[in-house]
Amino acid sequence: MNQKQQTPYELLGGEPVLRNITKRFYEIMDTLPEVKSLRDMHPENLRGSEEKLFMFLSGWLGGPGLFEQRYGHPRLRARHMPFEIRKSERDQWMLCMVQAFDDLKIAEPLRSELLHSLLRLADHMRNQEEP
């Protein structure tokens, strides 16, 4: 029998779980003092940022390619070039993501696999040399 392998999007729980992760991610970013410099890069209202992250992660995880349908190719590095992103901003972004995963009790081994992939993605956004 040939069973179709599930995508990370499906393993995670699809749209409802991904929406909860992105919602929690921005709640953490909006309230955690340790990520103030990351928060300051975002608009006052985080709803648009939350929706764009949800749409991007949907396709990135193997679900519907919502971001591409609306905005075209993500071109993440190009879209993030206006912002100074160093190791500290990468680490702040990951702190929010790890906390969101933990708060929503994303189970192993999926938790570690996705967080490792997200760290590589976040590291790719760095565009400033360390002092």
Contacts in CASP RR format, 6 or more apart in sequence:
PFRMAT RR
TARGET T0000
AUTHOR 0000-0000-0000
METHOD contacts of the structure
MODEL  1
MNQKQQTPYELLGGEPVLRNITKRFYEIMDTLPEVKSLRDMHPENLRGSE
EKLFMFLSGWLGGPGLFEQRYGHPRLRARHMPFEIRKSERDQWMLCMVQA
FDDLKIAEPLRSELLHSLLRLADHMRNQEEP
7 61 0 8 1.000
7 62 0 8 1.000
7 63 0 8 1.000
8 61 0 8 1.000
8 62 0 8 1.000
8 110 0 8 1.000
8 113 0 8 1.000
8 114 0 8 1.000
9 18 0 8 1.000
9 58 0 8 1.000
9 59 0 8 1.000
9 61 0 8 1.000
9 62 0 8 1.000
9 63 0 8 1.000
10 62 0 8 1.000
10 63 0 8 1.000
11 110 0 8 1.000
12 18 0 8 1.000
12 21 0 8 1.000
12 61 0 8 1.000
12 106 0 8 1.000
12 110 0 8 1.000
12 114 0 8 1.000
14 63 0 8 1.000
15 58 0 8 1.000
17 104 0 8 1.000
17 106 0 8 1.000
18 54 0 8 1.000
18 57 0 8 1.000
18 58 0 8 1.000
18 61 0 8 1.000
19 54 0 8 1.000
20 104 0 8 1.000
21 57 0 8 1.000
21 97 0 8 1.000
21 100 0 8 1.000
21 101 0 8 1.000
21 104 0 8 1.000
21 106 0 8 1.000
22 50 0 8 1.000
22 53 0 8 1.000
22 54 0 8 1.000
22 57 0 8 1.000
22 100 0 8 1.000
23 50 0 8 1.000
24 99 0 8 1.000
24 100 0 8 1.000
24 103 0 8 1.000
24 104 0 8 1.000
25 50 0 8 1.000
25 53 0 8 1.000
25 96 0 8 1.000
25 97 0 8 1.000
25 100 0 8 1.000
26 46 0 8 1.000
26 49 0 8 1.000
26 50 0 8 1.000
26 53 0 8 1.000
26 96 0 8 1.000
28 35 0 8 1.000
28 95 0 8 1.000
28 96 0 8 1.000
28 99 0 8 1.000
28 100 0 8 1.000
28 103 0 8 1.000
29 35 0 8 1.000
29 38 0 8 1.000
29 39 0 8 1.000
29 42 0 8 1.000
29 46 0 8 1.000
29 96 0 8 1.000
30 39 0 8 1.000
30 46 0 8 1.000
32 95 0 8 1.000
32 96 0 8 1.000
32 99 0 8 1.000
34 92 0 8 1.000
34 95 0 8 1.000
35 92 0 8 1.000
35 93 0 8 1.000
35 95 0 8 1.000
35 96 0 8 1.000
37 88 0 8 1.000
37 89 0 8 1.000
37 92 0 8 1.000
38 89 0 8 1.000
38 92 0 8 1.000
38 93 0 8 1.000
38 96 0 8 1.000
41 83 0 8 1.000
41 89 0 8 1.000
42 49 0 8 1.000
43 49 0 8 1.000
52 67 0 8 1.000
52 71 0 8 1.000
54 66 0 8 1.000
55 65 0 8 1.000
55 66 0 8 1.000
55 67 0 8 1.000
55 70 0 8 1.000
55 71 0 8 1.000
56 66 0 8 1.000
56 67 0 8 1.000
56 74 0 8 1.000
56 76 0 8 1.000
58 64 0 8 1.000
58 65 0 8 1.000
58 66 0 8 1.000
58 67 0 8 1.000
59 65 0 8 1.000
59 66 0 8 1.000
59 67 0 8 1.000
59 68 0 8 1.000
60 121 0 8 1.000
61 114 0 8 1.000
67 74 0 8 1.000
68 74 0 8 1.000
76 121 0 8 1.000
76 124 0 8 1.000
76 125 0 8 1.000
77 124 0 8 1.000
77 125 0 8 1.000
77 127 0 8 1.000
80 125 0 8 1.000
80 127 0 8 1.000
81 127 0 8 1.000
83 89 0 8 1.000
83 127 0 8 1.000
84 127 0 8 1.000
84 128 0 8 1.000
85 125 0 8 1.000
85 126 0 8 1.000
85 127 0 8 1.000
85 128 0 8 1.000
86 126 0 8 1.000
86 128 0 8 1.000
86 129 0 8 1.000
86 130 0 8 1.000
87 126 0 8 1.000
87 130 0 8 1.000
89 126 0 8 1.000
90 119 0 8 1.000
90 122 0 8 1.000
90 123 0 8 1.000
90 125 0 8 1.000
90 126 0 8 1.000
93 122 0 8 1.000
93 125 0 8 1.000
94 115 0 8 1.000
94 118 0 8 1.000
94 119 0 8 1.000
94 122 0 8 1.000
97 115 0 8 1.000
97 118 0 8 1.000
97 122 0 8 1.000
98 115 0 8 1.000
101 111 0 8 1.000
101 114 0 8 1.000
101 115 0 8 1.000
106 114 0 8 1.000
END
